[in-house]
Amino acid sequence: MNVIEQRDELIEMLTDSVGSLVSIVTIDAQNVQPLPGKAAVFIDPPDIEYEGWELSTVTWSVCVVAGTTATQAAAMDVIIKVLEKLRKDHINMDKAEPVTWNYGNSGDLPAYKITLNPFD
């Protein structure tokens, strides 16, 4: 499976898993605008390793962002619900780390960056 096919499968897999908990699953950072009570999922460009001229390993990471500048206190609950749903649905996560999503001039929002295990 090539990188674009993997990306498309990942979008579909994440949407199927957490679609009701998020406002969007996207590859466009400009569209990450979580609504109150919902998260937004941004798919980072993948890390790609090559062995010679062959594609060896593609590692995807996603950011789960929640809250608005006025609702940050409740944002962690929303993010944790998304993480738990992904785990329950057997999304092959390696680790999840707390990060801050810079929301332009509006400030920073709480987020988790999830590193996925490589697709088989």
C-alpha positions, 0 to 999 in steps of 0.5 A: 500500500502506498502512502496516499492509500495509507492516508486515505485508509487512516482517514476512513478508519479514524472517521469510522471510530470517532466520527461522533466525538469529533467535528472533523478528521483532516489533513489541512491544519487550517480546518482544525477548529474544534467545536465546544464538546467535540474534538478535531483530528489532524493527520500529520504528514507521515515519517517515511523511511526508505531502505535503498530505493524501496519504501520501508516504513511509514509512521503516521501521527495524529493530533487530537485537539479540543476546546476553544479559548473559552472552554479549555477546562473541559477539553481534556475530558473530550480528548480522553474520550477520543483516546479511549474510543480509539483504543476500544476500536483497536486503532494501533496506537504506539503512544499518546503525548500531551502537546499544545495546538497553536490556534493562530492569534487566538491562543493555544489549545490542549491536544494529544499527539498520537503516534501510530504503529506502522501499517502492515 
